[in-house]
């Protein structure tokens, strides 16, 4: 998997690749498992919510949430690239683009 520091993350309330993140998923676990869970999350440098979200998306969509975010970003970048090739670059006057 890609380095977690390079993966764009979406904050709560922002639309994810499949829509706005509004639903909560909670569970309870015993204290021993909780301690091991926190140690595991720390060892892979992530937080519990992100890992739970990835697990749920992986189970349901066969792709982690992080991968879906990356796929959406890559798709949007390819669309912009294709449009730029088709119609040319559109730059603001401040950046030295079209002069009026």
matplotlib code that plots the C-alpha trace (Angstrom):
import matplotlib.pyplot as plt

x = [0.0, 1.1, 2.8, 0.0, 1.7, 1.1, -2.6, -5.1, -7.6, -11.1, -12.3, -15.6, -18.5, -16.7, -18.1, -16.1, -15.9, -19.4, -21.0, -21.0, -19.7, -22.6, -23.1, -21.4, -20.2, -19.5, -18.6, -17.4, -14.4, -12.7, -9.8, -7.0, -8.2, -8.4, -4.8, -3.6, -5.8, -4.3, -0.8, -1.5, -2.9, 0.2, 2.5, 1.1, 0.8, -2.9, -5.9, -8.6, -11.3, -9.4, -8.5, -12.1, -13.4, -10.9, -12.0, -15.6, -15.0, -12.7, -15.4, -18.2, -16.5, -13.4, -11.3, -10.2, -11.6, -8.1, -7.9, -11.3, -10.2, -7.0, -9.0, -11.3, -8.4, -6.6, -9.8, -10.4, -6.7, -7.1, -10.3, -8.6, -5.6, -7.9, -9.9, -6.6, -5.5, -8.8, -9.4, -6.0, -4.8, -7.0, -4.9, -5.8, -4.4, -2.3, -0.4, 0.6, -2.3, -4.8, -4.4, -7.5]
y = [0.0, 3.6, 5.6, 7.0, 10.5, 10.8, 9.7, 12.6, 12.3, 13.9, 15.5, 14.7, 16.3, 16.5, 14.4, 11.2, 9.2, 7.8, 10.8, 12.7, 10.8, 11.1, 7.6, 6.3, 2.8, 1.9, -1.2, -2.2, -4.3, -5.6, -3.6, -6.1, -6.0, -2.2, -1.9, -4.3, -2.4, 1.0, -0.5, -1.9, 1.4, 3.2, 0.6, 1.4, 5.1, 5.5, 6.3, 3.8, 5.6, 5.6, 1.9, 1.0, 3.0, 1.2, -2.2, -1.4, -0.1, -3.0, -5.5, -3.8, -2.4, -4.6, -1.4, 0.7, 4.1, 5.5, 3.7, 5.0, 8.6, 8.1, 6.6, 9.6, 12.0, 10.2, 10.1, 13.8, 14.6, 12.5, 14.4, 17.7, 16.6, 15.4, 18.6, 20.6, 18.7, 19.2, 22.9, 24.1, 25.6, 28.3, 30.5, 33.5, 36.8, 37.0, 33.8, 35.2, 33.5, 35.1, 38.9, 41.0]
z = [0.0, -0.6, 2.1, 4.4, 4.4, 0.6, 0.7, 0.5, 3.2, 3.4, 6.5, 8.1, 6.3, 3.0, 0.2, -0.3, -3.6, -2.9, -1.3, 2.0, 5.0, 7.4, 8.9, 12.1, 12.7, 16.3, 18.3, 21.8, 22.5, 25.7, 27.2, 26.2, 22.6, 22.7, 23.9, 21.1, 18.6, 19.5, 19.4, 15.9, 14.6, 16.0, 14.4, 10.9, 11.6, 11.3, 13.6, 14.6, 12.6, 9.4, 9.7, 10.6, 7.6, 5.3, 6.7, 6.1, 2.5, 1.8, 2.9, 1.0, -2.1, -2.3, -2.2, 0.8, 1.4, 0.8, -2.6, -3.6, -2.8, -4.8, -7.7, -7.7, -7.6, -10.4, -12.5, -12.0, -12.9, -16.1, -17.0, -16.5, -18.6, -21.4, -21.4, -21.4, -24.5, -26.1, -25.5, -24.3, -21.1, -19.5, -17.2, -15.1, -16.3, -13.1, -14.1, -17.5, -19.4, -21.8, -22.1, -22.4]

ax = plt.figure().add_subplot(projection="3d")
ax.plot(x, y, z, "-o")
ax.set_aspect("equal")
plt.show()
